[in-house]
């Protein structure tokens, strides 16, 4: 498969190779830019903003996620797919390590162990087979099991476990992280059923699917995770709102 080959992966694009074949999916990526800008404004107001390099990096990654996803939903090529998925993977790994270290005050060894388990889970989750009859329209469209959403399940599990553990410990970041887990569960469902509800989502004379909603909800959950880091991720510093 060449880097410039087209990928027809979503309801809104159908079989159209045009740049603006996915206007809803493309424009909805502005939500990531808004989330990054809002989080940056919160971070900039902190007295210790200059010392929060990792938090700034996470904020920047959210903006890059929006840009990469925009490229994929306009160019729809293999290289654009990498631009879409690579920043997401980097954010997931970076934030998980950050959460283990900052929210639980774990050692680097424990953080590396958790990251190792997570990477193995990510590697094999996407390979889990499923009954084609569960999502017949998706299968007929040539999409993988559960529309490729199984690869994100380890991230959902991680958010539930981390958020639940933080709530149990009474950590102030718990509510934000667990709320992000709930949002991710909803957004992942919307990503999964994109083709299944395609015929039911006609707007302005064309089927749109539910992938744009995946973008919007994910932008909101990333904002919550950024706020959790900004307010509660600094060791030895009281949280400020």
Helices and strands as residue ranges (DSSP letters): H 23-27, H 30-44, G 49-51, H 53-75, H 78-102, H 108-125, G 132-135, H 136-140, G 145-152, H 153-169, H 174-192, G 198-200, E 202-203, E 206-207, H 211-232
